[in-house]
Amino acid sequence: MATPIKIKRSAVAGKRPQVSDLGLGELALNTFDAELVTLRQRAFNHTFVSSNNNSVNVQSGAENGNQKTPNGATYVPSTGVLTLDFGSAHGLSTGDTISLDNDSLTFTCDADNYQTNHTYPRATDPIAGVTTAVTVTSSTQFTLNVGQGYSTEVVRAGAGATVTNVWYVTKDGKDDNTGKKLGDAKATIKSAVGSATEGDVIRVSAGTYTENNPIKLPRQVSIVGDSLREVTVVPQNAGSDLFHVSPGNYITELSYTGTMNAGSAIVAFDPDTIKYFAQSAYIRNCTNFVTNSTGMKIDGSKSIGPFKSMVTDSFTQYNSNGIGVSITNEGYAQIVSMFTINSDVGIFCGSGGQCDVTNSNSSFGNYGLISEGVGPRKYSGVINTAQDANKDSFVLDLSTPTRTITGFNYDNVSGIATVSTSGSHGFEVGMGITLSSISLNCPDGTKSYPDGKVGYVFEVKSVISPTSFTTNVGVSTITHTYNSGGTAKLDIIRPFDGQVVYFDSLYQEVKKLTITDAGSGYTSPPTLTIDAPGTAWGIQATAVATIKDGSIDEITLVSSGRGYTSTPNVTVTGNGTASVVMKDKYYSITKSTPVSAGISTITVNDNVPYAVGVGSTVPFYKQSRIIASSHSFEYIGTGVDPVNSLPAKGAVPIQDNEVDDRNGGLTIFTSTDQAGQFRIGDGVIIDQQTGTISGNFYSKSLFSTMTPFILALGGD
């Protein structure tokens, strides 16, 4: 008859047996917690660290009475055999006896991943205080049996072993558990994050977890769910972000549900502790169902360093009335396979934010891709050589003076440094500055700052006075006080594609016209007259209207004009009215020469229609820009309601809302929409349903090609 399994029971919450309460093969069942535990016994590998001097006492044989010091040891816990190595001949023979001093041999073991030292033999070990015979294997080595080495612990039945660098979260876990094994898991992600350190992985089992957000992730920590469909995270605080990421974070296989306030994000930089980013956070294979939320909020002002960025792959946004990705203040993102559904805005880039979007989709919602404005002025050049009208190449003097630092008041908790200069610095908020050779006193002595650990280029956060400004240089655990010296200078780099400029003054063009009153009683299209610009080189914008059922149906901009300094009025014949939306005219850098002795020659994307004289100012900005390849638009403009935005409910898409460039922002894209229109920006439109080709670039190209042919045939 088989040996029966003995089961001990308890109905007391949290009650667990001790090792001494169970024998091998026995089980303990807590009926209150529905927890089954048993004893586990296993051997751990050991690695020799050191030995005390004269730890081996010879008790018989030719070396009787002598003491010896091993310089190496190997222990096999499954057999109990200990091998001792010596630096010279030990002089013992097989059968000679020895004893070992207690706690004289130091080892590490894999029970804690070799993290701590342990001494042997312990007073409770079988070999402690015992004389035993040795077996000689060489003149410098012998073995002895010290007893098998097993560790016995109480574990949940089938729960597995304690592991290093991995933390477990389960639905039936408890936050006061260790989290180091599946059977002793945490109940919340936030609790596991609170225990995690750099390089750790947090594994989240199937279930729904309501989290006290924000959850601030340590650097290089990963959160890995069991399954996208089975692991759900619910933010408890609607007014706060869910995750604040650090460099090197990885989040995958999670879904998010609930409601947030507008502006709160699933993933964002930590606004409270601004970190230096040399590695982007990576979000992969997640789905966001949180109403009003922003999926990823990449605010470049909340980070320092060269990588104010995040990357994402397969992060679906079904966040009604929210934003898929918001990239601002010169932040950056690489986005692959992102679907945005019923979002207010699919992807937004503003104040110099930029992103690269590949194989993604925007469905329903109000807007698809929005690029708005430019970042702060980074620096300015001065025209070195006069240039005639209708030219695209300019020689600039980009040299700037070096400012002498006279004070450097550093708050190591916030990372903010208040910098004083001997004269007017001329810096503006958002400018990049190079700091060097600042002598600071700290507990380790006098050091020269910056040391390069967080780079050498920093951004001006505020301007206190003409001779004082603040910048974030990163947090520290130690205080620093200013000693002497140091310089500050604008960070002048070779002009690059992604920057934009204007020459002396920022002029405007007409972006579009909107119908403010469709009027009535029209039998023929009305005439629209847009006021002419006030500049001598300006061109008046023109537009035409179409009518339907006696009212204005649509207004098409024929020419955007140029040289406007204010918004013009538009006059419509009849009783209809319209208004004008303007756009700033920036010029994009297409190429440049390296800066040599402060001089660089830049080429811009369009001819400047007016002469530019020596001494003219040319400010540089980072343009808000989206580069989207193979983007799919479906029913954009139909709204954020998941039901009423459907075509079957009468919803009508608005093509102008697919891509909206505002105030100098730029979207470069190829796309296909629900009607089969393939677009290469606004330049070429291929309608696959009608088989027609249209667009500004196509029309201009066709005109330039056909006109000589027509003239050759004698046409007009």
Secondary structure per residue as TSV (DSSP state, phi and psi in degrees):
chain	resnum	aa	ss	phi	psi
A	1	M	-	360.0	136.4
A	2	A	-	-65.6	152.0
A	3	T	-	-69.8	123.8
A	4	P	-	-70.2	149.1
A	5	I	-	-87.0	124.7
A	6	K	-	-87.0	134.1
A	7	I	E	-120.9	125.3
A	8	K	E	-103.0	145.6
A	9	R	E	-125.1	152.9
A	10	S	E	-149.4	145.1
A	11	A	-	-115.4	17.7
A	12	V	S	-93.5	125.9
A	13	A	T	-58.7	131.3
A	14	G	T	78.5	-1.4
A	15	K	-	-74.2	126.7
A	16	R	-	-132.9	141.0
A	17	P	-	-72.4	156.2
A	18	Q	-	-88.4	167.5
A	19	V	G	-56.0	-38.1
A	20	S	G	-70.8	-14.1
A	21	D	G	-83.4	-16.3
A	22	L	-	-124.4	146.9
A	23	G	-	-101.0	162.3
A	24	L	T	-59.3	132.3
A	25	G	T	93.0	-9.2
A	26	E	-	-91.1	151.7
A	27	L	E	-118.9	152.9
A	28	A	E	-127.4	127.4
A	29	L	E	-114.5	121.3
A	30	N	E	-98.3	107.8
A	31	T	T	-74.5	-20.9
A	32	F	T	-73.1	-47.8
A	33	D	T	-87.6	-6.9
A	34	A	T	55.2	47.4
A	35	E	E	-122.2	130.3
A	36	L	E	-113.5	124.7
A	37	V	E	-126.2	161.7
A	38	T	E	-150.0	177.3
A	39	L	E	-91.3	139.4
A	40	R	E	-121.0	134.8
A	41	Q	E	-124.3	127.1
A	42	R	E	-152.3	157.0
A	43	A	E	-92.7	146.2
A	44	F	-	-115.9	139.3
A	45	N	-	-72.6	147.1
A	46	H	E	-124.6	148.1
A	47	T	E	-125.1	127.4
A	48	F	E	-66.7	138.2
A	49	V	E	-112.9	-54.1
A	50	S	E	-164.9	171.1
A	51	S	E	-134.7	146.8
A	52	N	-	-69.3	152.0
A	53	N	T	-63.4	139.5
A	54	N	T	56.4	40.2
A	55	S	-	-81.6	-17.5
A	56	V	E	-101.8	120.8
A	57	N	E	-106.9	114.1
A	58	V	E	-78.7	126.5
A	59	Q	-	-107.0	-10.5
A	60	S	S	-158.2	172.3
A	61	G	S	85.8	-169.6
A	62	A	T	-63.3	-27.4
A	63	E	T	-98.8	15.4
A	64	N	T	-52.8	129.4
A	65	G	T	93.4	-13.0
A	66	N	-	-85.0	159.3
A	67	Q	E	-120.1	144.2
A	68	K	E	-134.0	154.8
A	69	T	-	-119.3	113.2
A	70	P	-	-70.7	147.8
A	71	N	S	-111.2	8.6
A	72	G	E	-168.9	155.1
A	73	A	E	-155.5	145.3
A	74	T	E	-132.6	129.7
A	75	Y	E	-121.1	130.1
A	76	V	E	-107.3	101.9
A	77	P	T	-64.8	-30.0
A	78	S	T	-69.4	-27.1
A	79	T	T	-106.6	-21.4
A	80	G	T	83.4	6.4
A	81	V	E	-83.0	126.8
A	82	L	E	-109.6	123.9
A	83	T	E	-104.0	126.6
A	84	L	E	-110.7	134.6
A	85	D	E	-113.8	145.9
A	86	F	-	-129.1	152.9
A	87	G	S	-75.6	-14.9
A	88	S	S	-144.1	176.1
A	89	A	-	-60.7	130.1
A	90	H	-	-83.8	-24.0
A	91	G	-	81.0	4.8
A	92	L	-	-89.6	158.5
A	93	S	-	-120.7	156.5
A	94	T	T	-56.3	131.9
A	95	G	T	100.1	-21.5
A	96	D	-	-60.3	152.1
A	97	T	E	-112.7	150.1
A	98	I	E	-140.3	168.1
A	99	S	E	-133.2	156.6
A	100	L	E	-112.9	136.8
A	101	D	-	-65.2	139.6
A	102	N	T	-61.6	140.8
A	103	D	T	57.0	30.8
A	104	S	-	-95.7	-19.7
A	105	L	E	-108.6	128.9
A	106	T	E	-109.0	129.7
A	107	F	E	-131.2	160.2
A	108	T	E	-109.8	161.6
A	109	C	E	-144.7	166.1
A	110	D	G	-81.8	2.8
A	111	A	G	-61.4	-32.8
A	112	D	G	-125.0	30.6
A	113	N	T	58.4	37.6
A	114	Y	T	60.9	32.6
A	115	Q	-	-86.0	-28.3
A	116	T	S	-129.7	158.5
A	117	N	-	-88.3	146.1
A	118	H	E	-135.1	138.7
A	119	T	E	-104.1	147.6
A	120	Y	E	-142.5	158.4
A	121	P	S	-75.1	143.3
A	122	R	-	-78.9	161.0
A	123	A	T	-59.5	-25.3
A	124	T	T	-91.9	-4.4
A	125	D	S	-74.0	150.3
A	126	P	T	-59.1	-29.9
A	127	I	T	-85.1	-12.3
A	128	A	T	-61.8	123.4
A	129	G	T	70.8	15.5
A	130	V	-	-111.4	140.1
A	131	T	-	-92.1	129.5
A	132	T	E	-137.3	154.7
A	133	A	E	-82.9	152.9
A	134	V	-	-112.0	160.1
A	135	T	E	-118.7	118.5
A	136	V	E	-80.8	126.7
A	137	T	E	-108.1	-20.5
A	138	S	E	-163.9	175.5
A	139	S	T	-65.0	-20.4
A	140	T	T	-117.9	15.1
A	141	Q	E	-151.3	140.4
A	142	F	E	-147.1	165.3
A	143	T	E	-121.6	159.5
A	144	L	E	-151.9	157.1
A	145	N	E	-97.5	118.5
A	146	V	-	-107.3	2.9
A	147	G	-	99.6	147.1
A	148	Q	-	-64.6	145.6
A	149	G	-	-113.3	104.3
A	150	Y	E	-123.6	147.6
A	151	S	E	-106.4	133.7
A	152	T	E	-116.3	129.3
A	153	E	E	-145.3	158.2
A	154	V	E	-88.9	125.5
A	155	V	E	-135.3	157.2
A	156	R	E	-63.6	139.1
A	157	A	T	-57.9	121.2
A	158	G	T	78.2	9.5
A	159	A	-	-79.6	-18.5
A	160	G	-	85.8	-173.1
A	161	A	-	-96.0	162.3
A	162	T	-	-67.5	135.3
A	163	V	-	-123.7	157.7
A	164	T	S	-98.2	151.3
A	165	N	S	65.4	9.8
A	166	V	E	-130.9	133.6
A	167	W	E	-120.9	139.0
A	168	Y	E	-109.5	139.4
A	169	V	E	-127.7	124.7
A	170	T	-	-131.8	160.3
A	171	K	T	-64.9	-32.4
A	172	D	T	-98.1	15.8
A	173	G	-	-79.6	178.6
A	174	K	-	-134.3	140.7
A	175	D	T	-69.4	-17.7
A	176	D	T	-89.1	2.9
A	177	N	S	-72.5	166.7
A	178	T	-	-71.8	-32.2
A	179	G	-	78.3	3.1
A	180	K	S	-89.5	-6.5
A	181	K	S	-147.8	158.4
A	182	L	G	-58.8	-36.6
A	183	G	G	-78.2	-3.4
A	184	D	G	-132.1	43.2
A	185	A	-	-78.3	159.5
A	186	K	B	-76.6	161.7
A	187	A	S	-96.5	-19.3
A	188	T	S	-133.6	152.8
A	189	I	H	-64.5	-38.9
A	190	K	H	-61.7	-39.5
A	191	S	H	-64.6	-42.0
A	192	A	H	-63.7	-40.7
A	193	V	H	-61.9	-36.8
A	194	G	H	-64.0	-23.3
A	195	S	H	-95.5	-20.7
A	196	A	-	-74.0	151.6
A	197	T	-	-129.1	175.8
A	198	E	T	-50.9	131.1
A	199	G	T	91.7	-0.3
A	200	D	-	-87.5	158.4
A	201	V	E	-120.2	133.7
A	202	I	E	-107.8	118.5
A	203	R	E	-103.4	123.7
A	204	V	E	-110.7	119.2
A	205	S	-	-78.4	167.1
A	206	A	S	-56.0	139.2
A	207	G	E	148.9	174.7
A	208	T	E	-109.0	128.2
A	209	Y	E	-122.6	115.9
A	210	T	E	-88.8	118.7
A	211	E	E	-113.5	137.8
A	212	N	-	-78.8	83.0
A	213	N	S	-80.4	155.8
A	214	P	-	-80.3	151.6
A	215	I	E	-105.5	116.0
A	216	K	E	-96.6	113.3
A	217	L	-	-86.0	131.4
A	218	P	-	-64.9	159.8
A	219	R	T	-61.4	147.4
A	220	Q	T	57.8	37.4
A	221	V	-	-113.1	135.9
A	222	S	E	-109.6	143.9
A	223	I	E	-117.9	118.2
A	224	V	E	-124.0	116.1
A	225	G	E	-85.7	158.0
A	226	D	S	-63.6	-40.5
A	227	S	-	-161.6	136.8
A	228	L	T	-53.0	-41.0
A	229	R	T	-80.2	-18.7
A	230	E	T	-112.6	-8.1
A	231	V	E	-113.6	117.3
A	232	T	E	-122.3	133.6
A	233	V	E	-116.9	129.8
A	234	V	E	-117.5	118.3
A	235	P	E	-70.4	131.7
A	236	Q	S	-79.5	-33.4
A	237	N	-	-109.4	107.9
A	238	A	T	-65.3	-25.2
A	239	G	T	-90.1	5.6
A	240	S	S	-124.5	154.2
A	241	D	-	-65.0	159.3
A	242	L	S	-84.2	-58.9
A	243	F	E	-115.3	132.1
A	244	H	E	-106.0	115.7
A	245	V	E	-93.7	156.8
A	246	S	-	-120.1	172.8
A	247	P	T	-57.6	135.6
A	248	G	T	82.0	4.8
A	249	N	-	-67.9	150.8
A	250	Y	E	-137.5	125.3
A	251	I	E	-126.7	127.8
A	252	T	E	-151.6	155.4
A	253	E	S	61.6	46.7
A	254	L	-	-131.0	147.4
A	255	S	E	-114.2	151.4
A	256	Y	E	-125.1	131.0
A	257	T	-	-131.7	168.6
A	258	G	S	116.2	-158.2
A	259	T	B	-135.3	138.7
A	260	M	-	-126.9	159.3
A	261	N	-	-72.6	150.7
A	262	A	T	-55.6	133.4
A	263	G	T	99.3	-20.2
A	264	S	-	-79.0	144.0
A	265	A	E	-123.5	153.8
A	266	I	E	-69.5	-45.5
A	267	V	E	-130.4	131.4
A	268	A	E	-153.7	162.5
A	269	F	E	-67.9	153.1
A	270	D	-	-75.9	113.5
A	271	P	S	-75.9	-15.7
A	272	D	S	-88.4	-33.0
A	273	T	S	-128.1	97.1
A	274	I	-	-77.9	123.7
A	275	K	E	-109.1	158.4
A	276	Y	E	-85.2	121.6
A	277	F	-	-106.1	111.7
A	278	A	S	-109.0	-0.9
A	279	Q	S	-148.1	132.7
A	280	S	-	-73.9	152.4
A	281	A	E	-75.7	148.9
A	282	Y	E	-128.1	121.2
A	283	I	E	-113.3	126.1
A	284	R	E	-139.9	138.2
A	285	N	E	51.0	58.2
A	286	C	E	-126.3	161.4
A	287	T	E	-131.7	132.2
A	288	N	E	-110.2	113.1
A	289	F	-	-106.5	10.8
A	290	V	-	-80.2	114.3
A	291	T	B	-57.7	137.7
A	292	N	T	75.2	-10.2
A	293	S	-	-77.0	162.7
A	294	T	E	-102.0	125.8
A	295	G	E	-62.2	-54.1
A	296	M	E	-131.1	125.9
A	297	K	E	-114.2	106.1
A	298	I	E	-109.9	87.1
A	299	D	E	-97.1	105.3
A	300	G	G	-59.7	-21.9
A	301	S	G	-73.1	-11.8
A	302	K	G	-99.4	20.1
A	303	S	E	-148.3	161.8
A	304	I	E	-129.0	163.1
A	305	G	S	101.8	-179.4
A	306	P	S	-77.5	-16.6
A	307	F	-	-117.3	78.4
A	308	K	-	-85.7	62.7
A	309	S	E	-144.7	160.7
A	310	M	E	-135.3	157.8
A	311	V	E	-125.7	150.9
A	312	T	E	-148.8	148.5
A	313	D	E	-139.5	124.0
A	314	S	E	59.9	50.8
A	315	F	E	-108.5	96.0
A	316	T	E	-80.3	136.1
A	317	Q	E	-115.9	99.0
A	318	Y	-	-107.7	55.4
A	319	N	-	-108.2	84.4
A	320	S	T	-49.7	128.7
A	321	N	T	69.0	12.1
A	322	G	S	-103.7	-163.5
A	323	I	E	-123.7	132.0
A	324	G	E	-63.5	-61.5
A	325	V	E	-137.0	131.4
A	326	S	E	-116.2	121.8
A	327	I	E	-124.6	113.0
A	328	T	E	-133.8	168.7
A	329	N	T	51.6	48.7
A	330	E	T	66.4	21.1
A	331	G	-	-70.2	169.8
A	332	Y	E	-146.5	148.3
A	333	A	E	-146.3	145.5
A	334	Q	E	-110.7	123.6
A	335	I	E	-125.7	125.9
A	336	V	E	-127.4	132.0
A	337	S	S	55.6	50.0
A	338	M	-	-100.3	126.0
A	339	F	E	-107.4	126.1
A	340	T	E	-114.4	130.7
A	341	I	E	-132.2	122.2
A	342	N	S	59.2	23.7
A	343	S	-	-76.5	152.5
A	344	D	S	-62.1	-47.1
A	345	V	E	-135.5	130.7
A	346	G	E	-67.4	-62.5
A	347	I	E	-134.3	129.4
A	348	F	E	-122.0	128.7
A	349	C	E	-120.8	125.9
A	350	G	E	-142.7	162.3
A	351	S	T	46.2	46.9
A	352	G	T	88.2	4.9
A	353	G	-	-70.0	145.5
A	354	Q	E	-138.9	151.8
A	355	C	E	-153.7	158.9
A	356	D	E	-117.4	120.0
A	357	V	E	-119.4	127.0
A	358	T	E	-129.3	134.3
A	359	N	S	51.4	52.3
A	360	S	-	-122.6	179.2
A	361	N	E	-146.3	143.3
A	362	S	E	-125.4	119.6
A	363	S	E	-123.8	133.9
A	364	F	S	56.1	-156.4
A	365	G	B	76.5	-175.2
A	366	N	S	-91.2	-48.3
A	367	Y	E	-133.4	149.6
A	368	G	E	-89.9	-80.2
A	369	L	E	-117.7	126.2
A	370	I	E	-124.3	125.9
A	371	S	E	-116.2	122.7
A	372	E	E	-130.8	120.9
A	373	G	-	71.2	-163.9
A	374	V	B	-132.5	166.9
A	375	G	-	-78.4	-175.7
A	376	P	-	-66.3	159.4
A	377	R	-	-61.5	127.2
A	378	K	-	-89.3	-40.2
A	379	Y	E	-171.1	176.1
A	380	S	E	-131.9	149.3
A	381	G	E	-111.5	166.6
A	382	V	E	-124.5	131.3
A	383	I	E	-59.2	122.8
A	384	N	S	-90.8	-30.8
A	385	T	S	-131.9	127.7
A	386	A	-	-58.8	147.8
A	387	Q	B	-135.7	136.3
A	388	D	-	-70.9	168.3
A	389	A	S	-64.2	154.9
A	390	N	S	64.8	39.0
A	391	K	E	-118.3	156.4
A	392	D	E	-123.0	6.1
A	393	S	E	-123.3	134.8
A	394	F	E	-142.2	140.4
A	395	V	E	-96.6	124.8
A	396	L	E	-121.0	145.2
A	397	D	E	-98.1	112.6
A	398	L	-	-105.6	8.5
A	399	S	-	-68.4	143.2
A	400	T	-	-136.3	149.8
A	401	P	-	-74.1	157.3
A	402	T	-	-92.3	131.7
A	403	R	E	-97.7	136.1
A	404	T	E	-85.5	128.8
A	405	I	E	-85.3	133.3
A	406	T	E	-115.9	-9.0
A	407	G	E	-159.2	146.6
A	408	F	E	-148.8	93.9
A	409	N	E	-97.5	109.5
A	410	Y	E	-109.6	126.5
A	411	D	-	-99.4	103.7
A	412	N	T	-69.4	-20.9
A	413	V	T	-73.7	-46.8
A	414	S	T	-88.6	-21.9
A	415	G	-	86.1	-1.8
A	416	I	E	-82.9	130.6
A	417	A	E	-114.5	132.7
A	418	T	E	-99.2	119.3
A	419	V	E	-110.7	132.2
A	420	S	E	-111.2	143.7
A	421	T	E	-123.3	157.0
A	422	S	S	-69.9	-25.4
A	423	G	S	-138.9	-177.0
A	424	S	-	-60.8	125.9
A	425	H	-	-83.8	-30.8
A	426	G	-	74.7	11.9
A	427	F	-	-82.4	156.1
A	428	E	-	-125.8	157.5
A	429	V	T	-57.7	131.5
A	430	G	T	97.3	-14.2
A	431	M	-	-70.8	145.8
A	432	G	E	-90.5	132.6
A	433	I	E	-126.6	146.6
A	434	T	E	-99.0	121.8
A	435	L	E	-102.4	145.0
A	436	S	E	-155.6	151.4
A	437	S	-	57.0	41.8
A	438	I	E	-92.8	120.4
A	439	S	E	-87.2	120.1
A	440	L	E	-124.3	144.7
A	441	N	E	-95.5	133.8
A	442	C	E	-143.9	172.7
A	443	P	T	-55.9	-23.9
A	444	D	T	-88.4	3.3
A	445	G	E	115.7	-158.2
A	446	T	E	-95.3	126.5
A	447	K	E	-125.7	153.9
A	448	S	E	-95.9	129.2
A	449	Y	E	-121.3	146.9
A	450	P	-	-79.2	156.1
A	451	D	-	-99.5	2.4
A	452	G	B	92.9	-9.7
A	453	K	T	-64.7	-30.9
A	454	V	T	-119.8	30.2
A	455	G	B	80.6	-173.4
A	456	Y	S	-123.2	-10.1
A	457	V	E	-106.4	129.1
A	458	F	E	-131.6	158.4
A	459	E	E	-102.3	136.1
A	460	V	E	-69.1	121.9
A	461	K	E	-92.6	-35.4
A	462	S	E	-155.0	154.2
A	463	V	E	-111.4	112.3
A	464	I	E	-81.4	-42.4
A	465	S	E	-158.3	174.1
A	466	P	T	-58.2	-19.6
A	467	T	T	-119.0	16.7
A	468	S	E	-150.1	138.4
A	469	F	E	-150.9	167.1
A	470	T	E	-118.5	153.5
A	471	T	E	-151.1	154.7
A	472	N	E	-97.1	116.3
A	473	V	-	-107.9	6.9
A	474	G	-	99.0	150.4
A	475	V	-	-81.2	162.9
A	476	S	-	-148.9	156.3
A	477	T	S	-86.3	-7.6
A	478	I	S	-124.8	156.0
A	479	T	-	-84.9	154.0
A	480	H	-	-135.5	142.4
A	481	T	E	-125.9	146.4
A	482	Y	E	-69.6	134.4
A	483	N	E	-104.6	-62.5
A	484	S	E	-173.2	169.0
A	485	G	-	73.0	-174.1
A	486	G	-	110.3	151.3
A	487	T	E	-135.1	156.8
A	488	A	E	-134.6	136.7
A	489	K	E	-149.7	144.9
A	490	L	E	-57.4	139.2
A	491	D	-	-81.9	95.8
A	492	I	-	-95.9	116.7
A	493	I	-	-116.3	166.7
A	494	R	-	-60.2	125.2
A	495	P	-	-53.1	141.9
A	496	F	-	-139.0	160.1
A	497	D	T	-62.7	127.1
A	498	G	T	118.6	-18.5
A	499	Q	E	-95.5	152.1
A	500	V	E	-131.7	158.0
A	501	V	E	-139.9	167.4
A	502	Y	-	-137.5	170.9
A	503	F	S	-117.7	107.5
A	504	D	S	69.8	-60.1
A	505	S	S	-129.5	149.6
A	506	L	-	-93.4	110.3
A	507	Y	-	-95.6	171.1
A	508	Q	E	-128.7	159.3
A	509	E	E	-128.9	162.5
A	510	V	E	-78.1	128.3
A	511	K	E	-88.9	-48.6
A	512	K	E	-164.8	167.1
A	513	L	E	-117.5	140.8
A	514	T	E	-118.3	144.8
A	515	I	E	-78.8	120.8
A	516	T	E	-98.0	-26.7
A	517	D	E	-149.1	116.2
A	518	A	-	-70.3	-13.1
A	519	G	-	66.7	-171.6
A	520	S	S	-158.1	163.9
A	521	G	-	78.9	11.8
A	522	Y	-	-75.8	132.1
A	523	T	S	-107.7	-14.3
A	524	S	S	-145.1	156.1
A	525	P	-	-57.9	138.6
A	526	P	-	-73.2	163.4
A	527	T	-	-94.8	131.4
A	528	L	E	-107.9	130.5
A	529	T	E	-123.5	118.4
A	530	I	E	-98.6	132.0
A	531	D	-	-55.3	145.1
A	532	A	-	-76.4	153.3
A	533	P	-	-71.3	162.7
A	534	G	S	-89.2	-5.6
A	535	T	S	-84.3	147.4
A	536	A	T	-65.1	-31.8
A	537	W	T	-93.7	1.9
A	538	G	-	-71.1	161.4
A	539	I	B	-127.0	133.2
A	540	Q	-	-71.7	133.6
A	541	A	-	-74.5	151.0
A	542	T	E	-134.7	152.4
A	543	A	E	-152.5	157.3
A	544	V	E	-128.8	156.2
A	545	A	E	-122.3	154.6
A	546	T	E	-119.8	155.8
A	547	I	E	-120.9	159.7
A	548	K	E	-151.6	126.5
A	549	D	T	54.3	39.9
A	550	G	T	80.3	3.5
A	551	S	E	-126.0	159.8
A	552	I	E	-67.1	125.9
A	553	D	E	-99.8	-39.1
A	554	E	E	-157.2	146.1
A	555	I	E	-119.1	127.3
A	556	T	E	-112.9	126.9
A	557	L	E	-77.8	120.1
A	558	V	E	-87.4	-46.2
A	559	S	E	-137.0	132.7
A	560	S	-	-79.3	-9.0
A	561	G	-	68.7	-170.3
A	562	R	B	-165.3	160.8
A	563	G	-	80.7	19.0
A	564	Y	B	-81.0	141.2
A	565	T	S	-111.9	-5.5
A	566	S	S	-154.6	170.5
A	567	T	-	-75.4	121.9
A	568	P	-	-79.1	159.6
A	569	N	-	-82.3	154.7
A	570	V	E	-125.9	131.7
A	571	T	E	-108.7	132.1
A	572	V	E	-119.0	126.7
A	573	T	S	-66.5	151.6
A	574	G	T	84.5	-154.8
A	575	N	T	-106.8	10.4
A	576	G	-	-84.4	160.4
A	577	T	E	-138.2	157.6
A	578	A	E	-147.2	161.9
A	579	S	E	-128.6	162.2
A	580	V	E	-111.2	136.1
A	581	V	E	-109.4	127.8
A	582	M	E	-101.4	163.4
A	583	K	E	-136.6	143.6
A	584	D	E	-72.7	144.7
A	585	K	-	-102.3	97.0
A	586	Y	-	-100.3	159.9
A	587	Y	E	-114.3	127.8
A	588	S	E	-83.6	139.6
A	589	I	E	-73.1	125.1
A	590	T	E	-103.6	-31.2
A	591	K	E	-162.1	165.2
A	592	S	E	-158.6	162.0
A	593	T	-	-94.8	155.7
A	594	P	-	-58.3	147.8
A	595	V	-	-73.8	118.8
A	596	S	B	-129.4	120.2
A	597	A	T	54.0	33.5
A	598	G	T	84.6	-3.7
A	599	I	E	-105.0	135.0
A	600	S	E	-143.1	143.5
A	601	T	E	-103.8	123.5
A	602	I	E	-109.1	151.0
A	603	T	E	-122.1	132.7
A	604	V	E	-109.3	171.0
A	605	N	E	-79.5	-5.6
A	606	D	E	-150.9	153.5
A	607	N	E	-68.5	136.9
A	608	V	E	-83.8	120.6
A	609	P	S	-78.3	5.9
A	610	Y	S	-135.1	157.1
A	611	A	-	-69.6	144.3
A	612	V	B	-120.5	117.6
A	613	G	-	-90.3	165.2
A	614	V	T	-59.6	137.5
A	615	G	T	90.9	-7.6
A	616	S	-	-64.1	140.8
A	617	T	E	-87.0	136.1
A	618	V	E	-126.6	96.2
A	619	P	E	-79.6	146.2
A	620	F	E	-109.7	134.2
A	621	Y	E	-132.4	154.0
A	622	K	E	-89.4	125.4
A	623	Q	B	-81.6	138.8
A	624	S	-	-68.6	124.1
A	625	R	E	-147.8	136.1
A	626	I	E	-118.6	128.1
A	627	I	E	-111.5	108.6
A	628	A	E	-120.5	117.9
A	629	S	E	-112.0	138.0
A	630	S	E	56.1	47.8
A	631	H	E	-91.4	140.1
A	632	S	E	-109.9	128.7
A	633	F	E	-112.6	132.9
A	634	E	E	-132.9	112.1
A	635	Y	S	56.2	39.5
A	636	I	T	-66.5	140.2
A	637	G	T	97.0	-3.0
A	638	T	S	-86.9	-3.4
A	639	G	B	106.0	175.4
A	640	V	S	-99.0	-4.1
A	641	D	-	-79.2	120.0
A	642	P	T	-60.4	-24.6
A	643	V	T	-92.3	-53.7
A	644	N	T	-74.5	-8.9
A	645	S	T	-84.0	-3.2
A	646	L	S	-75.2	141.6
A	647	P	G	-56.4	-32.7
A	648	A	G	-64.5	-17.5
A	649	K	G	-97.1	10.0
A	650	G	T	89.9	6.6
A	651	A	-	-68.5	139.6
A	652	V	-	-119.5	124.0
A	653	P	-	-70.0	156.3
A	654	I	-	-121.3	105.9
A	655	Q	G	-61.7	-35.0
A	656	D	G	-60.9	-20.3
A	657	N	G	-86.9	-7.1
A	658	E	T	-63.4	-48.8
A	659	V	E	-131.0	124.2
A	660	D	E	-131.7	106.1
A	661	D	E	-96.2	125.2
A	662	R	E	-126.1	135.7
A	663	N	T	52.6	42.2
A	664	G	T	98.1	-7.2
A	665	G	-	-69.9	160.4
A	666	L	E	-141.0	133.2
A	667	T	E	-118.7	122.4
A	668	I	E	-106.5	120.0
A	669	F	E	-151.5	155.3
A	670	T	E	-121.9	138.8
A	671	S	E	-152.4	163.4
A	672	T	E	-134.7	137.8
A	673	D	E	-112.1	-178.1
A	674	Q	T	-65.6	-17.9
A	675	A	T	-93.8	3.6
A	676	G	-	83.8	15.2
A	677	Q	E	-85.3	119.7
A	678	F	E	-96.8	124.8
A	679	R	E	-121.1	136.2
A	680	I	E	-108.0	89.0
A	681	G	T	57.5	-147.8
A	682	D	T	-91.3	-0.1
A	683	G	T	-80.9	-40.2
A	684	V	E	-134.7	129.0
A	685	I	E	-125.4	120.7
A	686	I	E	-108.6	111.9
A	687	D	E	-89.3	107.4
A	688	Q	T	-74.0	-19.2
A	689	Q	T	-78.1	-36.9
A	690	T	T	-101.5	-15.0
A	691	G	T	73.4	24.7
A	692	T	E	-107.4	155.8
A	693	I	E	-121.9	131.5
A	694	S	E	-143.3	-171.6
A	695	G	-	118.3	155.6
A	696	N	H	-59.6	-49.7
A	697	F	H	-63.8	-40.5
A	698	Y	H	-64.6	-44.5
A	699	S	H	-62.7	-44.0
A	700	K	H	-64.0	-43.0
A	701	S	H	-64.7	-43.8
A	702	L	H	-62.5	-40.8
A	703	F	H	-62.5	-45.5
A	704	S	H	-68.6	-27.4
A	705	T	H	-81.2	-43.2
A	706	M	H	-81.7	-29.0
A	707	T	H	-58.2	-49.6
A	708	P	H	-59.7	-35.7
A	709	F	H	-65.6	-43.7
A	710	I	H	-63.8	-42.9
A	711	L	H	-64.0	-37.1
A	712	A	H	-64.1	-29.2
A	713	L	T	-85.8	0.1
A	714	G	T	88.9	13.8
A	715	G	-	-82.5	177.2
A	716	D	-	-93.5	360.0
